[in-house]
Amino acid sequence: MAIEHVRSWKIGDVTVSRIVELWKFTDHINMTIADAAPEEVVAMRWLHPHYATPDGEQIMNFQGFLVQAPGLNLMLDTCIGNGRDRAFDVFRNLDTSFIADLASLGVAPEQVDVVLCTHLHFDHVGWNTYWDGAQWAPTFPNARYLFGRTEYDAWEAMRAEEDHGLHDVRHLADAVDPIMARGLATLIDAHHRISEELWTEPSHGHSPGHIHLCIESKGERGVITGDLMHHPIGQNPAMAIRRATSISASNRRASAASSPATSCTTRSRPRCPAARRASTWIRGGASRPASISSSATGTAACW
């Protein structure tokens, strides 16, 4: 995407910068809430014009984040990636400026220390690798890639089945397997400390082992939510319940393949203490094309 969409925010000594791969993507609300109708979106006037089109489609971005903590460069969720064979035309064979946009922040791929994937859907792992002319190679060759253990095991179990249900698994071969084969990945528990300022906590539901990133520095706190909430419509209580029901149904087979010690929750907001007291919410993956906006409670959210 274009460099003009790069935005940065400060949380104490931590800088969070978004890198947008697809800008103002529109789609039917069924992508987020299976039984929702466009008429319902049209009726929610607070969604317009930033979050929805006049005919009731949702407006979203697909984006990753560079998180810079003292002595650490972390890439969070690496979007779709260029030149990929994907299930939907809009995501197939992209040719974007994602790496150039990263460079505009003064960081080269070789300077990234950690890559964290909140989950392993295709639009959160793509730039883990790039095509070097002969093979899919690590985009961030000096980084340690962090995948949730529960998430990884669930995808491996799904891949072993003849029927993958709603899930397309082709992205594993070009964006996950090359990292595992080179020994660059660490499978982490849902509660994992990355640095003094950064740690993960569980938000299972959207996928069997979904996690989010918590940030705390100099008394300021933030959460980057991954796909915990796809769209601001999830803040509507009735829609949140319907989305939770939809997630539960679509992930029933996948959650059965995950660790029996880990429950698969279906909340649209995290229930972790750090998330509840967070002063900044930053939506990962798909989100609206706007900068931070303040809510009535004084928190802030980047959609």
C-alpha positions, 0 to 999 in steps of 0.5 A: 500500500502507499506510505501515506497510510503509515501511522505511528502511536506512542505508548510510553517508550513503545512506538506502534506503527501500522503498515497497511496492505489493503486500504478501504477494502469493502465486503458484505457484513456476512464476512464478520457476522454470518447472519447479519444483513446490510440493512442493519449496517445502514441503520447504524448511523454511527458506522458511517462514513468511516466504517460502512458504505451507504449500501451497508457494506463494511469498510476495512483495512488489512494491516500489520504493525511494527512495534518498537520497544527499547532494544527490540523491533517486533513485527506483529501479523504480517498480512497477506504477502505478494505473489500468493495463491489464495482462495479469493481473487482480491488476495491473490497475486498481490504486488504491494509496497509492504517492505518499502513501507516498513523501510519508511520507518527506518527498519529493514527486514534484517533489523526485525528481532521478533515476528509475532503472529496472533494466529495463523490465518492467511492474512496474518502470516503472508510476509513471514516469507517472500519469493527469492526466485527459487523458493519461499524464504524468510522475509525477516532472516534474523528474527525469531518467529513466535507462533502459538502452540495451541494454534499451530497444533490445531492447524496441523491437525486440520491439514491432516484431515481430508475435509478442511471445512471452512478453512483453506490451508494452502498458505501454510506451505508458503508462509509457515512451513518454510519458517518451521523448516529453518528452525526459526520458529518458537511455539509459545504458550498463550501467556508469554513474556517477550520483553519488559514492555510486551507480552501475550495473553489468550483470546481464543475463539476467532481461531483455536489459539488466538492471542493478542499483544499487551503493551505497558510502558511508563504507566501507559497501556495498550492492546493490539487485538489481532482478529479479536474484533474485526470491525467496530460493529462488534461493539454493538452488544447484540452484534457481539453475541451473534458474532460469538455464536458464529465463531463458535459454530465455524471453529467447532471442529478446529477447537476440538483439535486444539489442546484439551487444556485450553478452552476455546472462548468466543468473546468479542473483547478480551477478558484479560486484566491488561486489556480491560485497563488498556488506555489504547486499543489497536485493531490488527488485521482488517480494520477501518481506515482511520487514525486513533479516535477517542471513545467516551471512556477516554480510551483510544482505538485504531481501526 
